[in-house]
Amino acid sequence: MTRQDAINSLVKAVEDRNYGDVLTFDEIAGIINVKHGATSFHDILQAARKRLIEAGHMIVNVRGVGYKVCHPDSYTDVGVRYMRQGARRIDKGAKVLNYAPVNDMSQTAREAYNRVNDRMTRLQAAMAGASVEIHMLSTKKNPLLSAK
């Protein structure tokens, strides 16, 4: 089975399942014909997850078991979780820049640092506002949703 065939098989298997169904790691291994734990297992799984999201389907990890077909009502929560993870990574990048030994950098590196640090400051400010907005819009007491 080629890599593409394995991806297609896994995507088809997920699309044929009901919301909430769990595919164990062993089931996935059987579908893609790759042993769980192998690098290619992870690569195929990630490629299939990307294709599934683009097709309006999603699977989420069930720790130690496998993957569950995500119910449509959970998509917002999952999306918000990924956005928060991204914001944490941005914060980590900002921390690296904040503590960078700027005085020891070459002139060229310092110029690049200043350009990136300037954009990082702007990005963090935008992310802070977006984070508050996302939190407000994702809560059940959203005033925009209750005004009908």
C-alpha positions in Angstrom: 0.0 0.0 0.0 1.4 3.4 -0.9 1.5 6.3 1.5 -1.3 8.0 -0.5 -3.4 4.8 -0.5 -3.0 4.6 3.3 -4.1 8.3 3.7 -7.1 7.7 1.5 -8.1 4.5 3.4 -7.9 6.3 6.7 -9.9 9.3 5.5 -12.5 7.0 4.1 -12.7 5.0 7.3 -13.2 8.1 9.4 -15.8 9.5 7.0 -17.7 6.2 7.3 -17.9 6.4 11.1 -20.4 8.2 13.3 -19.7 11.1 15.5 -18.2 9.9 18.8 -16.9 6.6 17.4 -13.4 5.8 18.5 -10.7 4.3 16.2 -8.1 2.5 18.3 -4.5 2.7 17.4 -4.6 -0.9 16.4 -7.6 -0.3 14.1 -5.8 2.6 12.5 -2.7 0.4 12.1 -4.8 -2.2 10.3 -6.4 0.4 8.1 -3.1 2.0 7.0 -1.1 -1.3 7.2 1.6 0.4 9.3 2.6 -0.6 12.9 1.5 1.9 15.6 4.6 3.7 16.8 6.3 3.8 13.5 7.3 7.2 12.1 5.2 6.5 9.0 2.2 5.8 11.2 2.4 9.3 12.6 3.1 10.9 9.2 0.1 9.2 7.6 -2.1 10.0 10.5 -1.2 13.7 10.4 -1.7 13.9 6.6 -5.1 12.2 7.0 -6.1 14.6 9.8 -5.2 17.6 7.6 -7.3 16.2 4.8 -10.2 15.4 7.1 -10.3 18.9 8.5 -10.3 20.3 5.0 -13.3 18.0 4.2 -15.2 19.1 7.3 -14.4 16.1 9.5 -12.1 15.9 12.5 -10.6 13.3 14.8 -9.3 14.1 18.2 -6.8 12.1 20.3 -8.1 9.9 23.0 -5.0 9.5 25.1 -3.7 6.0 25.2 -6.6 4.7 23.1 -6.7 6.2 19.6 -8.8 8.9 17.9 -12.4 9.9 18.3 -14.6 11.3 15.4 -15.3 14.8 16.7 -18.9 15.9 17.0 -19.7 19.1 15.1 -20.7 20.8 18.4 -17.1 20.4 19.6 -15.4 22.1 16.6 -15.5 25.6 18.2 -13.9 24.4 21.5 -11.2 22.5 19.6 -10.5 25.5 17.4 -10.2 27.8 20.4 -7.9 25.3 22.1 -5.6 25.3 19.0 -5.6 29.1 18.9 -4.6 29.2 22.6 -1.8 26.8 21.9 -0.6 29.1 19.1 -0.8 32.1 21.3 1.4 30.3 23.9 3.9 29.6 21.2 4.0 33.2 20.2 4.5 34.2 23.8 7.4 31.7 24.0 8.9 33.2 20.8 8.5 36.7 22.4 10.3 35.5 25.5 13.2 34.2 23.4 13.5 37.6 21.7 13.0 39.5 25.0 16.0 37.8 26.6 18.2 37.7 23.5 21.8 38.9 24.0 21.3 41.9 21.6 24.5 43.6 22.6 26.5 40.6 21.5 24.9 40.4 18.1 26.5 41.4 14.9 25.2 44.6 13.2 23.3 42.5 10.6 21.8 40.2 13.2 20.8 43.2 15.4 19.0 44.8 12.5 17.1 41.6 11.8 16.4 41.3 15.5 14.9 44.8 15.6 12.7 44.1 12.6 11.4 40.9 14.0 11.1 42.2 17.6 9.0 45.2 16.3 6.6 42.9 14.5 6.5 40.6 17.5 5.4 43.4 19.8 2.6 44.3 17.4 1.6 40.7 17.0 1.4 40.2 20.8 -0.7 43.3 21.1 -3.1 42.1 18.4 -3.1 38.6 20.0 -4.0 40.0 23.4 -7.0 41.8 21.9 -8.0 38.8 19.8 -7.7 36.4 22.8 -10.2 38.5 24.8 -12.5 38.7 21.8 -12.3 34.9 21.2 -13.0 34.2 24.9 -16.0 36.5 24.8 -17.4 35.1 21.6 -16.9 31.5 22.6 -18.7 31.7 25.9 -22.3 30.7 26.3 -23.3 34.1 27.6 -22.2 35.9 24.3 -24.3 39.1 24.1 -24.0 39.1 20.3 -25.6 35.6 20.1 -28.4 36.4 22.6 -29.5 39.5 20.8 -32.0 38.3 18.2 
